[in-house]
Amino acid sequence: MATHPAPLEYNRRWPMRLWLFGVFFFLYAPLVALIAFSFNNSKRNIVWQGFTLDYYKKLFNNNELMLAFANSLTIAACATLIAVVLGAMAAIILWRFHFWGKSAAEGTMALPIVVPEICMGVAMLVFFTRVMPWPTDLAWPLNLGAIIIAHATFCFPFVAMVVRARLESFNHEEEEAARDLGANDWQAFRDVLLPHLMPALIAGALLSFTLSLDDFVITFFTSGPNTVTFPVKVYSMLRFSVTPEVNAASTMLIVLTVALMFVMMALQRRAAPTGKG
Amino acid sequence: MSVDQASLGHVRAGAVEKAKPIISFRNVVKTFGTTVAVDDVSLDIEAGDFFALLGPSGCGKTTLLRMLAGLEVPTNGQILIDGVDMGTTPPNKRPVNMVFQSYAVFPHMTVRDNVGYGLRMDGVPKDLRAERVREALELVQLGALGGRRPDQLSGGQRQRVALARALVKKPKVLLLDEPLSALDAKLREAMRFELSQLQQTVGITFIMVTHDQNEALAIASQIAVMNKGSISQIGKPADLYEFPASRFVADFIGSVNMLEGRLTKDEPSEAIVACPELAPFPVHMPHAVPGNVGAPVWIAIRPEKMNLHKNSVEPPQAPECPSAHNVARGVIKEISYLGDISIYHVAIASGRMLRVSRPNRSRWDQEGFDWGETVWVSWAGSSPIALLS
């Protein structure tokens, strides 16, 4: 059993194991603490007083928080839809056509990814107050429009990147075969290219959804008093005191996000073996 | 047997004279930017042929096929399918179908849906479609696999799906782009035979693009050899092999010993070519050759049409020619044993290597030739091919 580690089996040597333990400890200890203390039966939440689910009950009875949660889900859904359509279209256009300024277009498309989020937030704030003011007195969910547009803006480059990567593995001859067999351009797109892109579209959508759901900085600058999202609400609760309710709310967000990531990974794994036909 | 063949050939020739060509390329040019892929090609293909476009990579053969399918538009010239000018007719409106090099089977559809796709696009009603799909799958011996998905099929089976998918539409011409290149050697051999069987069963004109001369020789009834965007020669496989019109064709199809020389005598019953590399023995042919006396010519001799003789003082007598003609003396430098034949590389006095092949007719070679042995090489008067270009 206790064989010597092979020359390249670094993970079986104790310094490497110690290091790995350190990495995982610093990564996950705060999260574990956060989740554990959401069950703490203590309002001041400094020392462990006992197990309770009271704060989860309180959470679901907190109307403001529930509205913020509904806002977040609505925004994420709408922004995802826009981002997937725009991102996929952009990726396909950049993949299929050669035109003047193509590399410039490709570069600027990735800009929302690299620009610091605080700058994007300020830019959105200025844009929606000075350049194109978004009315604040619209009925729900129209009052969320500004946030939806802002979220779609930073989500769509991610979709475009995922779709672009998937397009690289597309066999052009499949599309030509469809045309050869009697399909027009639209039919060939619908029957051949779209099914090939489906895993990337799903992955891009889930990525967008989680990015939008989690976003704080950009949302903070674009949300008004009636358009508070879940992360922004959690932040405002924090300003009064760190009650277990805040922990519980955060735990909910973590669980939702992690669940979405699992769905994404499962879908991608299922799509992976599809090779060239 | 020979009488049958002759009369059959006659009937065929008579029918061909009346028939219009199913495919006509007229002065077709295709350029990509500054590169000329197809350079003024005119070509007629008769209905019922198994036609091969053969050439090295980049010779324009695939571009020619793609223009026929409508996947590329000619820069200049006309393409007629069954007498109709195709112009810029899109691929979905042409009476031809293609089997792609990668087979391009739709990975997200079952075999049945793949084969039925073309019929669905044509609006064929569902029950009729199912019937024709079943027939097509039976034709390519995939009857039992209709419900499978492409990733559950082998390469050979996927190719059959691609064949069935194209044939189910009953095209006037079936186009095949390097159909056998993705298969392993054994399967390739088997598929060659099957493809020509299939062509005879369905009676559709097949046009195949290939870079593999063996493949073209084995399957095709007519071959067009292409080089640098132009057609070098069109003919039956045996004609191309035995009567190549240029050094390119002689060299590209099969292997050949190419020798440069000068025509010293050209009469109706005898032509003599002096090749410096074969000196002092000239090359004799019992017929006239093109070109003028004194002009440079190239002599091409196939390795299997040369003989090896044990070393002796006097040169051996080559058949069909005067003594001390069509012979060369040299040393065996290398022997490639290929099982059915062996190839001998013989270095002759001038330093030139000659390739000579011999069938291994017995399991114990009675007059074995060995490495380093001095031998005579001879060839019959009918063996050399005289080429001007």
Interface residues (C-beta under 8 A of the other chain):
Chain A: N171 E173 E174 E176 A177 A178 R179 D180 L181 G182 A183 N184 Q187 D191 V192 P195 H196 P273 T274 G275 K276 G277
Chain B: A69 G70 L71 P90 P91 N92 V96 N97 M98 F100 Q101 S102 Y103 A104 V105 F106 P107 H108 Y117 G118 M121 D122 P150 D151 R158 A162 R165 A166 K169
